Amino acid sequence: MVGFVFYPLGYLFVARPLAQAIVPSLPWWLVAAGFGVGLWIFALYVMAHLIAGLPAFLDFIPLAWASFGGHVIFGVVVGAVVRWREETA
């Protein structure tokens, strides 16, 4: 539910408007990728480290880098879907 509903809403109503207010010239895909990086930091530092007590960023083991790639891809896909929905609306 969080990844399907709340994170995309975070992109739509927080990350994208914030990026447009601060640096309006950034392309959508860069904002979306940055959103994915932010999600990764939240997941592996805040949730895994501060909440669960695991090493910060899982000590950068290969799983942490796979997670990084997955979060960036997720962010770009969310950005692409938002852009596509706006163009067809």
C-alpha positions as a Python dict, from the first residue, in 0.01 Angstrom:
ca = {
    (1, 'M'): (0, 0, 0),
    (2, 'V'): (281, 241, 88),
    (3, 'G'): (476, 187, -235),
    (4, 'F'): (166, 171, -452),
    (5, 'V'): (-23, 471, -313),
    (6, 'F'): (164, 687, -63),
    (7, 'Y'): (507, 714, -228),
    (8, 'P'): (359, 815, -565),
    (9, 'L'): (145, 1072, -385),
    (10, 'G'): (462, 1198, -218),
    (11, 'Y'): (618, 1245, -559),
    (12, 'L'): (309, 1415, -700),
    (13, 'F'): (233, 1650, -411),
    (14, 'V'): (571, 1701, -239),
    (15, 'A'): (880, 1617, -445),
    (16, 'R'): (773, 1751, -782),
    (17, 'P'): (622, 2081, -657),
    (18, 'L'): (926, 2135, -435),
    (19, 'A'): (1163, 2078, -729),
    (20, 'Q'): (956, 2309, -951),
    (21, 'A'): (971, 2581, -686),
    (22, 'I'): (1346, 2549, -624),
    (23, 'V'): (1489, 2453, -965),
    (24, 'P'): (1212, 2472, -1226),
    (25, 'S'): (1450, 2397, -1515),
    (26, 'L'): (1525, 2039, -1402),
    (27, 'P'): (1389, 1776, -1641),
    (28, 'W'): (1114, 1551, -1504),
    (29, 'W'): (1331, 1238, -1519),
    (30, 'L'): (1603, 1396, -1304),
    (31, 'V'): (1348, 1503, -1043),
    (32, 'A'): (1199, 1152, -1050),
    (33, 'A'): (1541, 987, -1016),
    (34, 'G'): (1622, 1220, -726),
    (35, 'F'): (1295, 1118, -566),
    (36, 'G'): (1405, 756, -595),
    (37, 'V'): (1737, 840, -429),
    (38, 'G'): (1547, 1011, -150),
    (39, 'L'): (1333, 702, -102),
    (40, 'W'): (1646, 489, -85),
    (41, 'I'): (1798, 713, 181),
    (42, 'F'): (1473, 698, 376),
    (43, 'A'): (1456, 319, 346),
    (44, 'L'): (1816, 232, 426),
    (45, 'Y'): (1903, 504, 672),
    (46, 'V'): (1585, 603, 850),
    (47, 'M'): (1391, 276, 842),
    (48, 'A'): (1669, 15, 839),
    (49, 'H'): (1924, 197, 1053),
    (50, 'L'): (1739, 431, 1288),
    (51, 'I'): (1424, 221, 1331),
    (52, 'A'): (1541, -140, 1285),
    (53, 'G'): (1894, -100, 1419),
    (54, 'L'): (2075, -238, 1114),
    (55, 'P'): (2399, -80, 989),
    (56, 'A'): (2350, 248, 805),
    (57, 'F'): (2290, 175, 438),
    (58, 'L'): (2352, -192, 526),
    (59, 'D'): (2725, -113, 517),
    (60, 'F'): (2690, -72, 138),
    (61, 'I'): (2676, -444, 69),
    (62, 'P'): (2567, -547, -282),
    (63, 'L'): (2204, -566, -165),
    (64, 'A'): (2220, -195, -74),
    (65, 'W'): (2330, -108, -428),
    (66, 'A'): (2059, -329, -580),
    (67, 'S'): (1812, -148, -358),
    (68, 'F'): (1952, 185, -481),
    (69, 'G'): (1893, 85, -842),
    (70, 'G'): (1544, -39, -765),
    (71, 'H'): (1448, 282, -588),
    (72, 'V'): (1580, 499, -871),
    (73, 'I'): (1390, 289, -1127),
    (74, 'F'): (1079, 314, -910),
    (75, 'G'): (1114, 694, -897),
    (76, 'V'): (1158, 723, -1274),
    (77, 'V'): (858, 497, -1339),
    (78, 'V'): (642, 702, -1101),
    (79, 'G'): (758, 1021, -1275),
    (80, 'A'): (686, 874, -1619),
    (81, 'V'): (338, 762, -1517),
    (82, 'V'): (257, 1103, -1369),
    (83, 'R'): (383, 1274, -1684),
    (84, 'W'): (191, 1035, -1909),
    (85, 'R'): (-132, 1082, -1711),
    (86, 'E'): (-98, 1461, -1730),
    (87, 'E'): (-43, 1450, -2105),
    (88, 'T'): (-350, 1233, -2164),
    (89, 'A'): (-577, 1430, -1930),
}
